[in-house]
């Protein structure tokens, strides 16, 4: 028996009633770049904007996924519904997500107030997948109060998360040289809140002191908001520092929601506008230039032209076809 294709507009109304299956199907279509969902995504964007978006990043081994799990559990005790978008590395074979984060958060899967979605980067840089913010909007209209985006954790190119979240949490851990990594990556500057994880370790206090010193030298105060970037020590094992972290997140949420957060909201809108335009441009170019690529690539392989001249020919061909 053939299954009826449920239009995205119908799924939208069911998702707004909190139906998890409808939310999941909308997310799958957004990830798959299904053309039919685009008008629905427009409606979803207009209806979204209520949830608080937390971006959580840090180098591999800093305990991001464990922290996301314990932070989510603590937010649940406060009655919040939490959506988690865990951006995992792509499989080099299928292109799909490796799903490591979902495995590590398995204890949250049965909680009806938590929704976890793993997404593959599929070659996207910046630590986020292409459809991440569409997924955030879908979870937003689905009734989730807080949405946590955990970046892939590749180390030095994840600063985009600060342009996509209301509150950015950067996680460091003792013994990983995270202070140096943070400076190299620009992560020191993007954090609204710094977290030193694994705070039960004896060398954790040294990492915390070093971070505070660097913040003092850099005078890290968010422009226009007066927000002083705090450093919070957290142990997911003992629960130490979790209440303080939640308190800092809530305080920053108030700043982000107030008029002091206007510049941040405009920056998020600018980032999304540019990223969406880039995606549409690449999509149109790929389609318009497809027929010309084989012949030009053959000429290039035979060195019958240089990459720049032939690329200009490809651009001219795409422009003529569009």
PLY file of the C-alpha trace (Angstrom):
ply
format ascii 1.0
element vertex 322
property float x
property float y
property float z
element edge 321
property int vertex1
property int vertex2
end_header
0.00 0.00 0.00
1.42 3.35 -1.03
1.91 5.82 1.82
0.38 9.25 1.31
2.87 12.09 1.15
1.90 14.47 3.94
2.34 18.10 2.83
4.71 20.15 4.97
1.94 22.66 5.69
-0.03 19.87 7.35
3.02 18.72 9.29
3.52 22.29 10.49
0.15 22.42 12.21
0.81 19.05 13.88
4.32 20.15 14.92
2.90 23.24 16.59
0.78 20.92 18.71
3.98 19.24 19.88
3.73 16.07 17.77
7.28 14.67 17.73
6.79 12.62 14.57
5.73 15.73 12.63
8.69 17.69 14.02
11.04 14.90 12.96
9.65 14.75 9.41
9.91 18.50 8.96
13.53 18.39 10.15
14.32 15.56 7.74
12.91 17.56 4.84
14.83 20.68 5.88
18.06 18.66 6.10
17.37 17.05 2.73
16.75 20.45 1.13
13.36 19.29 -0.16
11.97 22.08 -2.31
8.39 21.46 -1.18
9.20 22.56 2.39
10.59 25.99 1.53
7.33 27.90 1.69
6.56 26.14 4.98
9.98 27.13 6.37
9.04 30.72 5.55
5.90 30.39 7.67
7.84 28.64 10.43
10.38 31.47 10.57
7.59 34.03 10.96
6.10 32.06 13.86
9.40 31.26 15.60
11.54 33.46 17.82
10.36 32.49 21.29
13.05 29.95 22.25
16.42 30.79 23.75
19.25 29.41 21.60
22.46 28.34 23.32
25.51 27.64 21.19
27.97 25.28 22.85
31.42 24.75 21.40
34.94 23.74 22.37
37.81 21.57 21.23
37.54 17.76 21.09
37.90 16.10 24.48
36.59 19.06 26.45
33.43 17.19 27.44
30.88 19.12 25.39
28.42 16.27 24.91
28.55 15.25 28.57
27.95 18.86 29.58
25.02 19.17 27.18
23.47 16.10 28.79
23.88 17.27 32.37
22.84 20.85 31.53
19.72 19.55 29.81
18.83 17.39 32.81
19.19 20.44 35.08
17.02 22.61 32.79
14.38 19.87 32.79
14.13 20.07 36.59
13.10 23.69 36.05
10.29 22.62 33.74
11.90 23.66 30.47
11.48 21.66 27.26
14.89 21.31 25.65
15.81 20.67 22.04
19.34 19.55 21.21
20.90 19.92 17.77
24.12 17.90 17.91
26.25 18.52 14.84
28.35 15.40 14.32
31.20 14.74 11.88
30.07 13.38 8.53
30.74 9.81 7.57
33.33 9.82 4.74
31.32 7.06 3.04
27.61 7.89 3.41
27.87 11.59 4.22
25.56 11.04 7.19
26.15 11.85 10.84
28.24 9.43 12.85
25.75 9.91 15.74
28.33 9.83 18.53
26.56 12.60 20.46
23.20 10.84 20.41
24.81 7.69 21.79
26.43 9.67 24.64
23.07 11.28 25.53
21.09 8.03 25.46
19.76 8.60 29.00
17.76 11.61 27.74
16.11 9.84 24.80
13.09 8.59 26.77
12.33 12.02 28.25
9.29 13.43 26.36
10.48 16.95 27.16
13.76 16.48 25.29
14.32 16.16 21.56
17.77 15.23 20.25
18.70 15.55 16.61
22.10 14.62 15.23
23.07 16.34 12.00
25.98 15.75 9.64
28.16 18.69 8.62
28.29 17.36 5.02
31.29 19.50 4.26
29.97 22.68 5.88
32.63 24.72 7.68
32.20 26.66 10.90
31.09 23.71 13.05
27.44 23.77 11.95
25.41 21.96 9.32
23.68 23.92 6.54
20.15 23.40 7.89
20.98 23.99 11.57
19.01 27.22 11.94
16.01 25.82 10.04
16.00 22.96 12.54
16.17 25.46 15.40
13.09 27.24 14.01
11.18 23.96 13.73
11.97 23.07 17.35
11.03 26.61 18.36
7.52 26.39 16.94
7.31 22.87 18.37
7.24 24.34 21.87
10.83 23.95 23.06
11.90 26.65 25.51
15.67 26.21 25.15
17.51 24.89 22.12
21.15 23.87 22.45
23.37 23.71 19.36
26.47 21.63 20.00
29.06 22.20 17.30
31.07 19.40 15.73
34.25 20.01 17.72
36.88 20.27 15.02
38.95 22.73 17.00
39.69 26.02 15.27
36.94 27.13 12.89
33.77 27.14 14.95
33.34 30.83 15.67
30.23 30.97 13.46
28.17 29.65 16.37
28.40 33.10 18.01
26.52 34.52 15.01
23.78 31.92 15.31
22.99 31.77 19.04
21.70 34.12 21.72
24.19 32.79 24.28
27.53 31.21 23.34
29.17 28.83 25.82
32.79 27.85 25.18
33.97 24.71 26.99
37.58 24.16 28.05
39.09 21.33 30.05
42.27 20.94 32.09
45.22 19.30 30.42
44.21 19.98 26.80
45.98 23.29 26.20
42.58 24.88 25.60
43.82 28.34 26.52
46.16 28.33 23.50
43.51 26.76 21.27
41.00 29.40 22.31
43.32 32.26 21.38
44.18 30.69 18.01
40.57 30.04 17.15
39.13 33.30 18.37
37.06 31.27 20.82
38.17 33.44 23.73
36.39 36.40 22.17
33.17 34.69 21.09
32.22 33.32 24.51
29.40 34.85 26.53
30.17 32.25 29.18
33.36 30.23 29.61
33.06 26.80 31.20
35.95 24.80 32.60
34.67 21.23 32.54
35.96 18.22 34.53
36.31 20.56 37.50
36.74 17.62 39.84
40.30 17.23 38.49
43.18 18.62 40.52
44.55 20.73 37.66
41.20 22.32 36.77
41.73 25.36 38.97
44.89 26.25 37.03
42.93 26.28 33.75
40.27 28.46 35.35
42.84 30.95 36.68
44.57 31.11 33.28
41.27 31.81 31.50
40.36 34.55 33.97
43.76 36.17 33.45
43.35 36.14 29.68
39.88 37.62 29.97
41.25 40.35 32.23
44.03 41.18 29.78
41.55 41.28 26.94
38.96 43.27 28.91
36.28 40.95 27.56
33.08 42.94 27.87
30.42 42.52 25.19
30.08 45.78 23.31
26.87 47.65 24.04
25.58 45.20 26.66
27.93 45.63 29.61
28.01 41.85 30.02
31.15 40.66 31.80
32.12 37.20 30.50
32.14 34.82 33.50
34.22 31.67 33.93
32.34 28.79 35.56
33.89 25.57 36.79
31.62 22.55 36.21
31.87 18.88 37.01
29.31 16.76 35.16
30.33 13.87 37.43
29.52 15.53 40.76
27.16 18.25 39.53
29.38 20.99 40.93
28.86 24.34 39.22
25.77 23.34 37.22
23.43 25.60 39.19
25.83 28.51 38.69
26.01 27.79 34.96
22.22 27.74 34.65
22.07 31.01 36.60
24.58 32.67 34.25
22.69 31.41 31.20
19.43 32.84 32.55
21.09 36.17 33.32
22.50 36.35 29.79
19.12 35.37 28.39
17.65 38.47 30.04
20.38 40.60 28.44
19.81 38.99 25.04
16.05 39.59 25.26
16.38 43.22 26.32
17.17 46.25 24.17
20.85 45.64 25.01
20.66 42.55 22.79
19.48 44.43 19.68
22.94 44.43 18.07
23.32 40.67 18.64
19.92 39.98 17.07
20.83 42.08 14.03
24.15 40.22 13.75
22.29 36.89 13.83
19.89 38.13 11.13
22.80 39.36 8.98
24.61 36.03 9.31
21.51 34.06 8.39
20.67 36.29 5.44
24.17 35.97 4.00
24.40 32.22 4.59
21.01 31.61 2.98
21.95 33.77 -0.01
25.26 31.88 -0.38
23.43 28.56 -0.34
20.90 29.69 -2.96
23.67 31.10 -5.13
25.68 27.87 -5.02
22.55 25.83 -5.69
21.62 27.90 -8.75
25.19 27.97 -10.05
25.60 24.20 -9.69
22.40 23.61 -11.62
23.13 26.18 -14.36
26.75 25.11 -14.88
26.28 21.32 -14.79
26.24 20.83 -18.57
29.40 22.89 -19.14
31.55 21.32 -16.40
32.62 18.06 -18.16
34.05 19.73 -21.27
35.81 22.48 -19.33
37.21 19.98 -16.83
38.52 17.89 -19.72
40.29 20.94 -21.19
41.76 21.75 -17.79
43.02 18.20 -17.29
44.78 18.43 -20.69
46.21 21.83 -19.69
44.46 23.49 -22.61
43.71 26.43 -20.39
44.36 27.63 -16.84
41.95 27.28 -13.86
41.11 31.00 -13.75
40.34 31.41 -17.45
38.26 28.24 -17.59
36.47 29.12 -14.35
35.50 32.44 -15.92
34.14 30.51 -18.91
32.15 28.36 -16.51
30.72 31.44 -14.81
29.78 32.96 -18.18
28.14 29.70 -19.24
26.15 29.52 -15.98
25.04 33.14 -16.32
23.85 32.51 -19.87
21.91 29.41 -18.80
20.17 31.00 -15.84
0 1
1 2
2 3
3 4
4 5
5 6
6 7
7 8
8 9
9 10
10 11
11 12
12 13
13 14
14 15
15 16
16 17
17 18
18 19
19 20
20 21
21 22
22 23
23 24
24 25
25 26
26 27
27 28
28 29
29 30
30 31
31 32
32 33
33 34
34 35
35 36
36 37
37 38
38 39
39 40
40 41
41 42
42 43
43 44
44 45
45 46
46 47
47 48
48 49
49 50
50 51
51 52
52 53
53 54
54 55
55 56
56 57
57 58
58 59
59 60
60 61
61 62
62 63
63 64
64 65
65 66
66 67
67 68
68 69
69 70
70 71
71 72
72 73
73 74
74 75
75 76
76 77
77 78
78 79
79 80
80 81
81 82
82 83
83 84
84 85
85 86
86 87
87 88
88 89
89 90
90 91
91 92
92 93
93 94
94 95
95 96
96 97
97 98
98 99
99 100
100 101
101 102
102 103
103 104
104 105
105 106
106 107
107 108
108 109
109 110
110 111
111 112
112 113
113 114
114 115
115 116
116 117
117 118
118 119
119 120
120 121
121 122
122 123
123 124
124 125
125 126
126 127
127 128
128 129
129 130
130 131
131 132
132 133
133 134
134 135
135 136
136 137
137 138
138 139
139 140
140 141
141 142
142 143
143 144
144 145
145 146
146 147
147 148
148 149
149 150
150 151
151 152
152 153
153 154
154 155
155 156
156 157
157 158
158 159
159 160
160 161
161 162
162 163
163 164
164 165
165 166
166 167
167 168
168 169
169 170
170 171
171 172
172 173
173 174
174 175
175 176
176 177
177 178
178 179
179 180
180 181
181 182
182 183
183 184
184 185
185 186
186 187
187 188
188 189
189 190
190 191
191 192
192 193
193 194
194 195
195 196
196 197
197 198
198 199
199 200
200 201
201 202
202 203
203 204
204 205
205 206
206 207
207 208
208 209
209 210
210 211
211 212
212 213
213 214
214 215
215 216
216 217
217 218
218 219
219 220
220 221
221 222
222 223
223 224
224 225
225 226
226 227
227 228
228 229
229 230
230 231
231 232
232 233
233 234
234 235
235 236
236 237
237 238
238 239
239 240
240 241
241 242
242 243
243 244
244 245
245 246
246 247
247 248
248 249
249 250
250 251
251 252
252 253
253 254
254 255
255 256
256 257
257 258
258 259
259 260
260 261
261 262
262 263
263 264
264 265
265 266
266 267
267 268
268 269
269 270
270 271
271 272
272 273
273 274
274 275
275 276
276 277
277 278
278 279
279 280
280 281
281 282
282 283
283 284
284 285
285 286
286 287
287 288
288 289
289 290
290 291
291 292
292 293
293 294
294 295
295 296
296 297
297 298
298 299
299 300
300 301
301 302
302 303
303 304
304 305
305 306
306 307
307 308
308 309
309 310
310 311
311 312
312 313
313 314
314 315
315 316
316 317
317 318
318 319
319 320
320 321
